[in-house]
Amino acid sequence: MSNILYNSAYDLKKALEQSKEYIQLKKLYDDVQHDESAKNIFRNFRSTQLNLHEKQVTGKEITEEEIIHAEKCVQLVQQNGKIAALLKAEESMNMLLQRITSIILEPLDELYKKSE
């Protein structure tokens, strides 16, 4: 039975790679990677995001300097059209993945709703 699920998951992976959302995301990501300035801004932005997230999760204090740095990163990202377009495409991809996840989890949701 689980083989059916694995096969379906691989089919879904292939379908995702062929989706317009993924193709657009990949194109925009490649555009950013081929622009050295955009690439550096994006890398710094992601690094800053991960650092702040890690601090939040572990309960560590975020310093004023880190907040200022994060705000500057966001400004640079917003001013760079390639990165802004990439982030918008990421948002579209995330919405698609959320819809897919909710479909996959419907049987579990229905199961637990029955027991309430």
C-alpha positions in Angstrom: 0.0 0.0 0.0 2.7 2.5 0.9 4.3 1.9 -2.6 1.2 3.5 -4.1 1.7 6.5 -1.9 5.4 6.7 -2.8 4.6 6.4 -6.5 2.0 9.1 -6.2 4.4 11.3 -4.4 7.0 11.0 -7.2 4.2 11.7 -9.7 3.3 14.8 -7.7 7.0 15.8 -7.7 7.1 15.5 -11.5 3.9 17.5 -11.8 5.2 20.2 -9.5 8.4 20.5 -11.6 6.2 21.0 -14.7 3.9 23.5 -13.1 3.9 27.1 -14.3 4.6 28.2 -10.7 7.7 26.1 -10.5 9.0 27.0 -13.9 8.5 30.7 -13.2 10.1 30.4 -9.8 13.1 28.6 -11.3 13.5 31.2 -14.0 13.4 34.1 -11.5 15.8 32.3 -9.2 18.2 31.7 -12.1 17.9 35.4 -13.0 18.9 36.4 -9.4 21.8 33.9 -9.4 23.2 35.3 -12.6 23.2 38.9 -11.3 26.0 39.2 -8.8 24.5 42.2 -7.0 21.1 40.6 -6.7 22.7 37.3 -5.7 24.6 38.9 -2.8 21.6 40.9 -1.6 19.4 37.8 -1.8 22.0 35.6 0.0 22.3 38.2 2.8 18.6 38.5 3.1 18.1 34.8 3.4 21.0 34.5 5.9 19.5 37.3 8.0 16.0 35.7 7.9 17.4 32.3 9.0 19.5 33.9 11.8 16.5 35.9 13.2 14.2 32.8 12.9 16.7 30.7 14.8 17.0 33.2 17.5 13.2 33.4 17.8 12.8 29.6 18.0 15.6 29.2 20.6 14.3 32.2 22.7 17.4 34.3 22.2 17.2 38.0 22.2 17.3 39.8 18.9 19.5 42.9 19.2 18.6 46.4 18.0 21.5 46.1 15.5 20.1 42.9 14.1 16.7 44.6 13.7 18.3 47.5 11.9 20.3 45.2 9.7 17.1 43.2 8.8 15.2 46.3 7.9 18.1 47.4 5.6 18.0 44.0 4.0 14.3 44.3 3.4 14.7 47.7 1.8 17.4 46.4 -0.5 15.3 43.4 -1.5 12.3 45.7 -2.2 14.4 48.0 -4.4 15.7 45.1 -6.5 13.1 44.1 -9.1 14.6 40.7 -9.7 14.5 39.7 -6.0 11.0 41.2 -5.5 9.7 39.2 -8.5 11.4 36.0 -7.0 9.8 36.6 -3.6 6.4 37.0 -5.3 6.9 33.8 -7.2 7.9 32.1 -3.9 4.6 33.3 -2.4 2.7 31.8 -5.3 4.5 28.5 -5.0 3.9 28.4 -1.2 0.1 29.0 -1.8 0.1 26.2 -4.3 1.9 23.9 -1.8 -0.5 24.8 1.0 -3.5 23.9 -1.2 -1.9 20.6 -2.2 -1.0 19.8 1.5 -4.6 20.5 2.6 -5.9 18.1 -0.1 -3.4 15.4 1.0 -4.4 15.9 4.6 -8.2 15.8 4.0 -8.6 12.2 5.1 -6.9 12.9 8.4 -8.9 16.0 9.0 -12.1 14.1 8.3 -11.0 11.3 10.6 -10.4 13.5 13.5 -13.5 15.6 12.9 -15.6 12.4 13.3 -14.2 11.9 16.7 -15.1 15.4 18.0 
